[in-house]
Amino acid sequence: MPIARPSISPDPEPRGQDRARPGTLREHGPAGKPAASRQSLRGLDWFIFFLADVQTGFGPFIAVYLTTQKWTQAQIGLVLSIGGIVGLIGQMPGGAIIDAARSERRVAGFAVAAIGCSALAYAAWPIFPAVASAAILHAAASCVLGPAIAAISLGLVGPRGMAERLGRNARFASLGSGVAAAVMGTCGYLISSRAVFLVTFILAFPTLIALSRIREREIDIARAHGHADQEDREVARLSGLLGLLRQRALLVFALGVFLLQLANAAMLPLMAGLVTTKSSEWAPMLIAFCIVVPQAIVALTSPSVGAVAQQWGRRPMLMLGFAALAIRGALFAVVHDPYLLVAVQIFDGVTAAVFAVMIPLTVADVAFGSGHFNLAQGIVGTATGIGASLSTVMAGIVNDRFGSATAFTGLSGVALAGLVLIALVMPETGQRARKA
């Protein structure tokens, strides 16, 4: 989606309605680099909102839809596994593609179009070859969308505005997911489960319209890839890919994210099974509340997480997220009342709000100056996928052999291990962003 590049005044101060208003995120870069306009920042807000709508159409809705099409659980599991494997192995290539791209916005547009087509394939041809191909296409497109959003954000606001920008990103993603879940659930109930994927396809269009509102010329490509500005070279101590891979902070953080997912991914499924055995009649409503409560907390608190991280540093916020996760696991082990279990999900909201902001923010800190910001996201994304995959398997085995209390206690212990890792080994990375 090429956009004409009008001449830009070297004056970095905002002029007229086209520039960011006071208090709006903007990076005062070198002369000649346009500040992010209000239009571009709002366009990014709504792009994230509608993209969350589109992505919500997948997930549990796939299993419901394919079940209505007389698929066996083995076939459904195989399709979901295919998508999961592609999503796992595509994390680092997806980041590398964004680093190599000359236009992150264009790559994001192609990815959204691909996801829309995959949704249409689900609705039109619920046969195994078409559904498997759609799952692969969706997973591959998702591997580039996450890095693309972070890269566009960094290119628009720079490292100094990244913390607050990521807070806004998390807020709009959470709002989009909540609205989409309600809309698609209603469509599935009133019309059919197939309608969910038709709605997903339709939502791809406002997503692309919102993306087009982001002005290409305002995205600093070098900055979006993690390069330092010329006057910030003394801050950037990395030297390309090899220097990035030698960064101790990146390796420690990737291990921390692995422990996060190892502790977190299985908690809600285990709790859902526990609620169902105790109150099968009210289980769907209780599980819905367990999903909505954390989303609401993320929407309310994510911008504050970014602001606090900019003042206090990254490590205190990371420790807070791990502590909330450990408390949640410990409470799940001892609380048996289904309604109190919903209240415990408040801690899930704290963890989700913290890490929705802190994962891309910490990666941006670590990769600053390397030119491989998005590849670094892919490395951390791979750790995320491995941890989540192992979590459900291991927790399920422990739950079957030793009971749910032991499983939740074990997951809480893993979260404590992550807390100790961050407290004792992880260096503070926020200082580099403040200097940049």
N, C-alpha and C positions, 0 to 999 in steps of 0.2 A: 504494500500500500504506500507507494511513494508520495511524498508531499513536497511541494515546492518550498525552497528555502529562501525566504525573503532576507534582505540585508538586515543585520542585527546591530543595533547601536552598542558600542563598547561600554556604555554607562551601565554599571550593574544595578543601579537603583530602579525600583519599579516605576513604570509610567503608565497611567491610564488603567482601564479595566483589564487589559491583557496580562498585566503582571500580577504576581502574588500579593495579596493584601497583607498588612501587618499582622504578625502572629501566624501566618501560613508558613508551612515548611518550605524552605528554599535554601539553596547553597550559594553563598556569595563567592563564586569561583573567579578565575582569572578574567581579565577584561576580554570581551569578545564572546564569552560563553553565556548564553541566555539563561536567566533564572527560570525555574519551573513556574508556569502560569497557573492561575486558578483553574482554567479550563483543563489543563493536563492533569492536575492533581485530582480534580473531581472526576475526570474520566477514568483515572486509575481506581478511585473509590468504587465507582459503579461497575467497572470491569471485574473487579474482585467479587463484588456482590452477585452479579449475574453468573460469573463463572462458578461460584459456590452453588448457585441454583442448578446449573447444568450438571455439576459433578454429583450432586445429591441424588440425581435420577438413577445413579448406579448403586452399587452396594446391596443392601438387603432387598431392594425392589427387584433385582435380577432374580434372586431365588424365588420370590413370590410369583413373579411372572412366569418363569420357566416351569414352576410346579403346576400352574394352571394350564400349561401347554403339554401336560402329561410327560414331562421329563422325569427321569429317576433322580434320586439324590446323588447317585454316583456320577451321572452325567453333569449335573449342576456343579458338583464339587470339582470335576475335571476342568470345566470351563473357568471356574473361579481360580483354580490353581494355575491354569495357563496364564491368565491375566496377572496373577501375583508374581509368577516367575519372571515374566517380561518386565513388570514394574520394578522388580528387584535388580535384575541385571542391566536395566536401562538407565539407572540413576547416574552413573558416572559418564556414560556416553551422552546422555541428555544434557548434563552440565557442560561437557566439552563442546557440544553443538552450539549452545548459547554463547560460550566464550569465543567461538569461531565466527559467529553470525555478525553480519554488518548491520542487521536490523532486528533487535529482539522483538520489536512490536510485530514485524512481519511473521517471524517464526511463531509467535503466540497466536496470531490470526490463523495460520495454517493448522495449528494444533486444535484450536477451538472448532474449526470447520471439520476436522477429522473426528472429534468427539461427537459433534452433531450427526455426522454420517453414521457413526457406529450406533448411536441411539436409534436412528431410523432403520438400520439393519436389524436391530433387535425386534423392533415393532413389525417390520414387514416380512422378515424371513426367519421365524423361530425354529430353524433347523440347525443341526450341529455345525456344519462347515461355515455357515454365515455367522452364527453366534460366536464361534471360536475366533473367526477373523475379526469380528467387531470387538471382542475382548482384547485381542492383541493390539488393534488400532487404538483403542481407548487407553490401554496401559502405556503404550509408546508415546502417545500425545501427552499424557499426564507427566511423563518423565521430563519433558521440556517446559511444561507450563509453570511448575514451581520455581525453577531457576529463572525463567523469563520474568516472572513477576518481581522476584527479588532484584534482578538485574535492572529492570526498568525503574524500580524504586530507587536503587542506588544511583542510577544515571540521572534521575530527576533531582534528587535532594542532596546527594553526596553523603560521605560518612558522618558529617556532623548532624545531619537531619535524619539519619537512618533510624535511630531508636524510636522517635516519635512517629515516623512514617510507618514502620512495621506495626506499631500499636494500632494505627488506623486500619492497616491491612487486615489485622486479626479481627478487629471490630466488624468490618464490612463482610468478611468471610463468615463470621459467626451469624450475623444477621441474615445473610443470604441462605445459609444452610437451614436456619430455623424456619424462614418463610417458605423455602422450597419444600421442606419436609411436610409442612402443613398443607401446602397447595397440592403436592403430588399424592399425599395420603388421601386427601379429599377426592381428587380425580380418580384414584384407584378404587375408592369405595363407591363413588357415585356412577362412574362410567365403566372402567375395566382396568386391569393391571397393565394392559397394552398402552393405555392412554398416558401412563407415566412417561414412557419413552417418546411418545409424540410431543408431549409438553417439553421434554428435555431438548428435542430437536428444535422446537420453536424458540426456546430460550437462547439458543445459540445466536440468533439474529440480534437481539438487544445486547448480547455480550460483545459481538463484533462492532456494533455501533458505538458502544462505550469505549472500546479499544481505539476506534478511529478518532476519538476526541483527544487522545494523548498525542501531542505534537511531536513528531519525529525529531525535529531540529532541537528540541529541548532536552532530549536524552543524550547525555554525554557518553558516547560509546566507550571511550577508554576507561572512564570512571565506572561504567556499568560492568566492565570486565574485571575490575579490581586494580586497574593501574592508578598510580598516584599522579596528581597534577605535578607539573614541572617544578613548582616552588615547594612541593611537599616531598621531594625525592629523599631528603635527609631523614624523613620519618619512615619511609618505606625501606625496610631492611631485607626484603625478599628479592630474589633474583630469578624469576621465572618458575617453571614447574618444579625443578629439582629443589629450589629453595622452599617452595610451598610444602612439598612432601617431607622436608626435614623439620618442619615446624612442630615442636613438641606440643604446643598448645592445640594444634589441630588433631593430633593423634590422641591426646588425652581427652579432648572434647568428644571426638568420635566414639571413644570407649564409654564416656559418660552417657551419650545419647543411646548407645547400645544397651546399657544398664537401665536407662529410663524406659525404653520400649520393652525390655525383658520383664520389668516389673509392672508396667502399665497395661500392656495390650490385653492380657488375660483377665484383668480384674472385672470389667463390666460383663463379659460373657459368663464368667463364673457366678457373679452376683445375680445375673438374669436367671440362670438355672436354679439358684437357691430360692429366689423369689417365686419362681414358677412352682416349685415343689411345695411351698408353704401357702401360696395363694394364687392358684392357677386362674381363677376367675378375674382377678384384678391385675394379673401379671402384665398384660399389654399396656394398660394405663400407667402402671408403676414404672415400667421400663421407659415409656415415653417421657415421664417426668425426669427419670434419671439421665436422659439425654438432653432435655430442655434446660434443666438447672445449670449444668456446666456451660452450655452455650450462652445462656443469659449472663453468667458471670464473666465469660470471655468478652462479650460485647460491651459490658459495663466497665471493665477494669483494664483491658488491653492497652489503651492509650496511656494510662497511668503507669503501667509496667514499663513502657518505653521511656517515659520521663524520669522515673525513679532510677532505672538502669543507667541513664545518662549522668545522674548525680551521684549515686552510690557505687557504681561500677557493676560489672557483669556477675562476678562471683556471688555476692550476696543474694541476687535474684535467682541464680541457678540453685543455690542452696535452699532457698525458700521453696522452689518448685519441688525439689527432691524431698524436703521435709514434709510437705503437704501430701505427697504420694505415699510416703512411709506411714503417716498417720492414717490415711485412708485405708491402706491395707490392714493395718492393725485393728481399726474399728470394724472392718468387714469380718474379721476373724472372731469378734466377740459380740457384735450386734446381730440380733436375730429377728427383730421386729421389721417387717417389710417397709413400713412407712419411715422408720428411723434410717433404714438403708438409703432411702431417697435423700434424707438430710445429709448423710455422709458424703453424697456426691458434690456437696459444696467444695470439698477439698479437691475433687477432680477438676472443678472449675478453676481453682487457684493454679493447679499444675498446668492445665491447658492454657490459661492466660499467660503464664510465665514463659512456657516453652514455645508458644506460637510466636512470640516476639524474640525470645533469647536465642533460639537456634539460628535463624538467618542473621541476626545481629552479631552473634559471636563469630560466625563464619566470616562475615564481612570484616570484622576486626582482624581475624587471623590472616585472611587472604589479601589484606590491603597491600597494594603495591606489587602483587605477583602477576596480575593480569589473568589469573585463573580462579576468580571468585566463584564462578558457576561450577567449575570442576570440583572445587572444595565443597560446594553444596552437595554435589553428587556423591562424594566420599561419605559425608555425614548421612546422606539419604540412604546409602547402602547399609550403613550401620543400623539405621532405623529399621529397614526392612528385615534384616537378619534377626535383630532383637525381637521384633513383633512376631515373626514366624516361630521362633523358638519358644516364646512366652506361652502361647496357647497350647503348644504340644506338651511342654514340661509341666505347666500348671494343671493341665488335664490329667496327666499321669499321676501327679501327686494327689490331686483331688480324688481320683478313683481309688487309690491305694490307702491314703491316710486321712481323707476327709477334707472338707472345705476350709476348716479353721487352720489346718496345717498349710494348705495351699496359700491362703491369704497371708499367713505369717511369713512364709517363704518369700512371697512377692514383696512384702514390706521390708524384709531383710535385704533383698536386692536393691530396693530404693535407698536404704541406709548405706549400702556399699557405694552407691553413686554419690550420695551426700559426702561421704568421707573422701572419695576420689576428688571431688570438686574442692573440698575444703583444704586438703593437704597437698594435692599435686597440680591442680589446674591453676595456671598463672592468670592474673588479671589482664584482660585484653582491652578493656575500655579506654585505657590511657592513650592508645595509639589513635583511636577515633577522635578523642578530644584534641589531640595535637594536630590532626590532619586539617 
